[in-house]
Amino acid sequence: MRDAICYTARELAERGRDGIPEELISSTHLIYSSPATLAFNSPGAEGFGVKRAGLAIPDSVMLIVAPGCCGRNTSLISNLPEYDHRFFYLMMDETDVVTGRHLKKIPQAVEEVCSSLDTRPSVVMICITCVDALLGTDMERVCRRAEERVNLPVRPCYMYALTREGRKPPMVHVRQSLYSLLEPRKKKGNVVNLLGHFAPLVDDCELYDLLHQIGVKTIHEISRCRDYEEYLTMAEANFNLVLHPEARYAAQDFEKRLKIPSIELTRLYQIDRIHRQYQALAAALGVNFDDSAFLAQAEETVHEFQQKHPGLTFAVGECMNADPFELSLALVRYGFRVSEVYGTLSGENFVYLNRLAQLSPDTRVFSNLEPTMLYYDCSEAHADVTIGKDAGYYHPNCPNLQWNQDRQPFGYAGVRRLFAALDETLTKEDLQ
């Protein structure tokens, strides 16, 4: 029997960012449909896949144009109260797949959807699958024809798993589509947009308070817009804060079309790096932030956890609200051990891996998509607690914190909430 392929942090650091092994690059081989794949790639999956993300615009609806197998997995989402009467289906048969006949049906289907609703939608998102990717469908043209029928915006939403490794994966493209309806407006100096996530930051995130400190009155997040008109006021922002790298193309569109510049921030769990990032943001804006109270609260939370749960060993996955390598580095720097990381290694997170290799050179790194994960044996590595749904799958008898809630942790608030959640998970385990 083969073993699951892995490399130590030291081995990967020695190879460098240009020498990532092919086994850790999913585009170089067949992929294993592990729990990670089901969580972040399946179109009907947990969290915000293409379908839920495409409905982030207030009062929007979605027409899913797909074979039955691709449309069926939306049923779980459709059962959520907030998506009642927002998903519609145009099912493709074998003739449609072979000839593309379904493309002529889409404008009429959009018209039927709009006429069936008591309230006129703000926009119709048309979600198409890999079938149309293979057919080479010009979806922009199809959407224009549909717009002529209903006289309201119709936008494409590509659920193309085939493009996941490309320059513009589905979750990047859907972010562009969401903001494509905004038109130039007069800018207001006290308005800021937060771009990147499809759910808002946690309410106690200090970023809101820090922005208010410097005179920002309105902080827009698409998920907090109450209606379509409020969504349109995002075009009045003075600048954007990009909180997820998949929103970079959308931010570039903002700058090109709407003349709104952007600054990118990274979700971090290392307290000192969070502080330095806020100081860098303040310098870029020409202001000062006082984050001392928030920093102290985060340090206290981590210290209390260290005292209560010393010497823990973690296994860290990627199906969660964190970069697995940055979080692993944070845990090691806080005095814990990380035995294994399951994650997609790229040049961007090599900065964390290099430092992790210095502090924890024997930490083993696996790729969730490597077919040899079929042979993974959890008995080969010890873990006291796991973070991420995938890590929980690999260590089924270990306490697990999934950490993949819709509301997004960020900054010091993210650190506080993470360690509070870990404490609760371990405390429950002790009581059983």
HELIX and SHEET records of a PDB file:
HELIX    1   1 ALA A    9  ARG A   15  1                                   7    
HELIX    2   2 ARG A   17  GLY A   19  5                                   3    
HELIX    3   3 GLU A   22  LEU A   24  5                                   3    
HELIX    4   4 SER A   26  THR A   28  5                                   3    
HELIX    5   5 PRO A   35  PHE A   40  1                                   6    
HELIX    6   6 VAL A   50  GLY A   54  1                                   5    
HELIX    7   7 GLY A   68  ARG A   72  1                                   5    
HELIX    8   8 SER A   75  SER A   78  1                                   4    
HELIX    9   9 PRO A   81  TYR A   83  5                                   3    
HELIX   10  10 GLU A   94  THR A   99  1                                   6    
HELIX   11  11 ARG A  101  LYS A  104  5                                   4    
HELIX   12  12 ILE A  106  SER A  116  1                                  11    
HELIX   13  13 CYS A  130  LEU A  135  1                                   6    
HELIX   14  14 MET A  139  VAL A  150  1                                  12    
HELIX   15  15 ALA A  161  THR A  163  5                                   3    
HELIX   16  16 PRO A  170  TYR A  179  1                                  10    
HELIX   17  17 GLU A  206  GLN A  213  1                                   8    
HELIX   18  18 ILE A  222  ARG A  224  5                                   3    
HELIX   19  19 TYR A  228  LEU A  232  1                                   5    
HELIX   20  20 THR A  233  GLU A  236  5                                   4    
HELIX   21  21 PRO A  245  ALA A  247  5                                   3    
HELIX   22  22 ARG A  248  LEU A  258  1                                  11    
HELIX   23  23 ILE A  271  LEU A  285  1                                  15    
HELIX   24  24 SER A  292  LYS A  308  1                                  17    
HELIX   25  25 PRO A  324  ARG A  333  1                                  10    
HELIX   26  26 PHE A  350  LEU A  359  1                                  10    
HELIX   27  27 PRO A  371  TYR A  375  5                                   5    
HELIX   28  28 CYS A  378  GLU A  380  5                                   3    
HELIX   29  29 LYS A  389  TYR A  394  1                                   6    
HELIX   30  30 GLY A  411  LEU A  431  1                                  21    
SHEET    1   A 6 CYS A   6  THR A   8  0                                        
SHEET    2   A 6 ARG A 364  PHE A 366 -1                                        
SHEET    3   A 6 ARG A 337  TYR A 342  1                                        
SHEET    4   A 6 THR A 313  VAL A 316  1                                        
SHEET    5   A 6 VAL A 385  ILE A 387  1                                        
SHEET    6   A 6 ASN A 400  LEU A 401  1                                        
SHEET    1   B 4 PHE A  87  MET A  92  0                                        
SHEET    2   B 4 VAL A  61  PRO A  67  1                                        
SHEET    3   B 4 VAL A 124  ILE A 128  1                                        
SHEET    4   B 4 VAL A 154  TYR A 158  1                                        
SHEET    1   C 4 THR A 218  HIS A 220  0                                        
SHEET    2   C 4 VAL A 191  LEU A 195  1                                        
SHEET    3   C 4 PHE A 239  VAL A 242  1                                        
SHEET    4   C 4 SER A 262  GLU A 264  1                                        
END                                                                             
